[in-house]
Amino acid sequence: MPEENWPRGAHWLDTSKSPRQIDIDPKTGPNIGKTNLGIYEVDGDQCRICFANSPSDERPTGFASREGTRLIVLVLKREK
């Protein structure tokens, strides 16, 4: 995808919660001004993020996207 088509936005992290929380605020697309709620964890060279697919959805409580849920799970690994 060309860089000019990448989604733009901001995010906020709350490390005082368990699991740690992330709020994603899109600056492009149909959800401008609406916050998606998520959780994240960093373990060594891996970062897992799980967030609600819609701003109206509740914050996830675990890192799983089961059938029938509207959760998105990302697993990012640092390249060595």
N, C-alpha and C positions, 0 to 999 in steps of 0.2 A: 504494500500500500504506500503510495507517495506520502511524504511527510506532511504535506499540506492537508491531507485527509485524516490524519491522526486525530483522535479525540483530544480535546483540551479540557483542563479542569484543575482543581486543587484538591488536596487531601489533608486531613488532620489525623494525627495519631494520639492515642491515649494509652501510655505505657503503665498507668496505675491500675488498670483493670486486668482481670484474668478470665478469659483470654484477652490479650491486648486488642484494642478497638481501632478501627479505621473508618473515617467518614469521607466519602468521595462526593465532591461537588462539581458536576459537569458544567463546562462553560460553552459547550456546543451541543447541538442536537435537541431533541424534544424535551429533555429533562432539565433544561437550564433552570437554576434556582431551586432545584429539588435535590436533597441529599440521599445518597445510597449508603446504607449502613453495613459494616462488615467487621470481621475479626482477622487477625494475622498472627503469625508466629515466625520467628527466625531461629533456625537450628543449624549452626555451622554454616555451610555453604548453601543452605536451602531456605527459602522463604515460602510459606503457604499463606494464601489469602482466600477468604471465603466472603462473598458479599451478596446482598440481596439484589435480584435482577431488576427490581422496581423500587422507586423511592417510597412507595406505600407499604412495602414489605418490612417485617420486623428484622432486627439484627440477628444473624445466625448465632447458634450456640455451639456448633461443632464444624469440623472441616470435611463435610460430606454433602454431596448433592444427590440425594436419592430421587427416584422416580416420583413425580408428583410435586416436588418442591421447585421453587423458583430461585435456586441458589447457583452462584457461579463460583467454582473453585479453581484457583491458579496455583501452580507449583513452579517456582522459579529456582533454578540451580545456577550457581556461579560456575563459569567455565574456567578450567584450570589451565 
